[in-house]
Every structure is written in C-alpha cells, then in structure tokens.
Amino acid sequence: MNDAAKNQAWLDGQAVEAQPGQTILQAAHKAGIWIPTLCADERVSAVASCRLCLVKIEGLATPVASCAHAIQPGMKITVADQELEDYRRTILSLMLSEIPAGPCPRCRDLGICQLHQLAKLYELDRPAAGGGTSGQAPDDDNPFIDRDYSHCIYCYRCTRVCNEIEQAHAIAPAGRGFGTRIAAPFESPLLESPCTFCGQCVQVCPTGALMDRKAANAQDILHAGPEQIEEVRTTCPFCGTGCGLRLRTSQQRVVGVLPDWEAPANRGSLCVKGQYGTDFLHSADRLTRPLIRRNGRLQEASWDEALDLVSGRFRQIRQESGPQAFVFWSSSRSTNESNYLMQKFARAVIGTNAVDNCART
C-alpha cells in the first residue's frame, strides 16, 4: 500500500485524503462533497452549534459534528442517508419556528440568506404565524449595522469572528438557556462598544439577524430589489494591503460592498473603510469642473485654462528651483492607471523621484 492509500478515508464510498489536523467537513469540502452547515467558518474555532453537519462514522454509536471532528485515515463516513437528511430537515424546521413569521428582511432587501437557502433546498416552508421568541432588536442608531436578534439562530459565527479574527470583542454570547442572547458589553449600543464596524459579523451571519444598514437603505432609495443588483470584483483603494471586494451595483451606482472570500490578501476580512467607505463615490461635494483662484476666491474655469495655468507654473518652478522642488502625492481613490501616470509624469517629465501615496502606509 502506497503512502497516498494509507492516508485515505471514505466519505459515502468516495476516497478522500485525510490530512493531519483537518476536520471531516474540511476534507469533504476539499473533495467537492457537500455537507450542510450554518455555524462553520474555517477561519475560526468550531462550536458545532447548528448540528446540521452531523455524519455517521463506522464503529461509533452516535453521529458526530463533522465541523468539529478530526478526520483519520481509514475512517468510513456516511455523509447523507435518509436518517441524516430527516434529522437535518427537523433541525431546520425548529430553526424556522424560532424566527418571526413573514418575509425575512435579509432575503427581501439583500438576497436570500443561508438559512432560507437550506430551507428551500429541503422544501421547508416558513411558519405562517408564531416564532420570533429567540431574541429582540436592541436600540442601536449606528449608521452601519442593523441588529434584530429575533432572527438569530445562535450559530455564534458573528461573535467568533469578532473575537478571534478581528480581536475587537465587541459582541459576545450573554445569558443562559432561553435567556441566551448576543450582546455588546453592558448591553451598550455598538457606537459605545469596542466595535470597529469592520462588517465581518454582518457578512458571516446566515440569517436576517445582522444586516448592512447602508446597503439596504441605498437599495430602498433606488427602489432596487435583490434581483436588480449586480456584483463586480475589484480591489479596495484605501491602503496598500490589496483587499478584495465585490461591489454591489444598481443603476450605475454602488449600493453596497461584499468581501471577496477568495482574495488572498484578506480572505474576506475588511476594515470599516473597505466595508462602508463608499459615500465619496456619489457625493454631491465632488468636483466636476476645475477651480482657479482669482482675487483670493476659487472660481470655475475651463479645462484648457486650468491645464495651461498648471503647466505654466510647473515650468516656472522647475526653471527657478529645479525638479527637486516638486513632491507628487497621488490618491488611493484613483485608479491604478492614474497613479501609474502620476509617477511617470513625475519621473519622466519633471525629473524627480519624490513620489508618494497614502496606500504606502
């Protein structure tokens, strides 16, 4: 038996590689075998709270949570059979019974949430009445995040991302039993907590418990439903890290931001600038015409007039003081092409290497 065969395990009869330190869920996903889950995130520790990813291991009396159980060579694992599928359907039914009846705000405003994706897959309907007993919407007037814990299923993805990845410790589980809830320290609003508004809790929430308030408001203003939203992959312009973004656009306007989970620089993590700093794109304060100072006041001018003035002053300064009198700063809010032309102009035309950009820091 070769080394590869020694490290094999079997998922529903399919041979997969059992790597040290890997969970059954990770091995399954790597092999293209789907196992449902609502609480798992490979970036943080496993808590096995949703119980949807239970699998059977030959030789064990009871199923185990695949997100928290290490895979071992030689294991024979059942991922899906009638008993497991019935169990998952029952768990999903209980989750749906605990959230408010009626339209899910996340599905209505921003696209179908993960909970209702699974409910649709398992052909489960939302209850017509009842539910909504698992939490409440705290008073919180921050501009970025809507919190309504009546839709919370207590998967704890938000608290684990906040505490383990962002190290903000802005929200955490509180209470016990039926009094369990997600809360900021001392039940304070997020603006009074250590929250940095990175938006990670919103992005990992599988229900309508946490929502992007700015995105929902922008779509409401444009009367744009989820079906009218397009996504464009790009790179965040605010610093030199190079975090990947997926811009949500409608009617030639950016209405929201999603992280790019496949971007190697950030793997889905963003800061408050990358997540929510898009207001400048459509700001009414942005200049649309050149301004020239005349008699101490800035006044609109034509492009030819402005460019003639700038080129004339550049020539004068260069002749009188030399090229080292210039320092060029480019903007992280400009395109890469614009910044490239800026440094080329500085070096090839003016003759200075004194070029900088705020993205360097």
Secondary structure as UniProt FT lines:
FT   HELIX           3..6
FT   STRAND          8..11
FT   TURN            12..13
FT   STRAND          14..17
FT   TURN            20..21
FT   HELIX           24..30
FT   TURN            31..32
FT   TURN            42..43
FT   TURN            52..53
FT   STRAND          54..57
FT   TURN            58..59
FT   STRAND          64..65
FT   TURN            66..68
FT   TURN            73..74
FT   STRAND          76..78
FT   HELIX           82..97
FT   HELIX           105..110
FT   HELIX           114..121
FT   TURN            122..123
FT   STRAND          145..147
FT   HELIX           149..151
FT   HELIX           157..160
FT   HELIX           161..165
FT   STRAND          172..174
FT   HELIX           177..179
FT   STRAND          181..183
FT   HELIX           185..187
FT   HELIX           190..192
FT   HELIX           200..204
FT   STRAND          210..212
FT   HELIX           213..222
FT   HELIX           226..228
FT   STRAND          230..235
FT   STRAND          244..250
FT   TURN            251..252
FT   STRAND          253..259
FT   TURN            261..262
FT   TURN            264..268
FT   HELIX           272..276
FT   HELIX           279..282
FT   TURN            284..285
FT   STRAND          291..294
FT   TURN            295..296
FT   STRAND          297..300
FT   HELIX           303..321
FT   HELIX           323..325
FT   STRAND          328..330
FT   TURN            332..333
FT   HELIX           336..344
FT   HELIX           345..350
FT   STRAND          355..357
FT   HELIX           358..360
//
